[in-house]
Amino acid sequence: MTYARYADSLLMDPVWTDANVDIWVTSSIYETLLFPTPDGLDVKPGLATKWELSNAGKTLTLTCAKA
């Protein structure tokens, strides 16, 4: 893959990525559990095919499809 940009990536760990140039690369490499909906008000499936929030709102259970 050839990817042209104006700067080099400093980080490849998606946990620590905070600059746009890094985010563009990591979002092309890593898959996420959930994606935001286009309006930003909800989430849609990614690797997680099902999710459930506990009644207390303190626990989120994610279920992923088997490969």
C-alpha positions in Angstrom: 0.0 0.0 0.0 1.3 3.5 -0.8 0.0 6.3 1.4 1.1 9.9 0.7 1.0 12.4 3.5 2.5 15.6 4.6 4.2 14.1 7.7 5.5 10.9 9.1 3.7 8.9 11.8 5.1 9.1 15.3 3.0 6.4 16.8 1.4 3.2 15.5 -0.4 2.2 18.7 -4.0 3.2 18.4 -4.3 3.7 22.1 -1.8 6.5 22.1 -2.6 8.0 18.6 -3.8 11.5 18.8 -2.5 13.3 15.7 -4.5 13.2 12.4 -1.5 11.8 10.4 -1.3 8.8 12.9 -5.1 8.3 13.1 -5.4 8.1 9.3 -2.9 5.2 9.2 -4.1 3.3 12.3 -7.7 3.5 11.1 -6.6 1.8 7.9 -4.8 -1.0 9.8 -6.8 -1.7 12.9 -10.5 -2.7 13.1 -12.6 -1.4 16.0 -15.2 -3.0 18.2 -17.9 -0.5 17.4 -18.2 2.4 14.9 -20.1 5.7 15.4 -23.2 6.1 13.2 -23.0 8.9 10.6 -24.9 11.3 12.8 -22.6 10.5 15.8 -25.6 9.7 18.1 -25.3 5.9 18.3 -22.9 3.1 17.5 -23.0 0.3 14.9 -21.3 -3.1 14.7 -17.6 -3.4 14.0 -15.8 -6.5 15.4 -18.5 -6.6 18.1 -21.7 -7.9 16.7 -23.7 -7.4 19.9 -23.4 -5.2 22.9 -25.4 -4.8 26.1 -25.2 -2.2 28.8 -26.0 -3.3 32.4 -29.0 -1.8 34.2 -26.6 0.2 36.4 -24.8 1.5 33.3 -21.5 0.5 34.7 -20.8 -2.7 32.6 -20.7 -3.0 28.9 -20.7 -6.6 27.5 -19.4 -6.9 23.9 -19.9 -10.1 21.9 -17.7 -10.7 18.8 -18.4 -13.0 15.9 -16.2 -16.1 15.8 -13.7 -16.1 12.9 
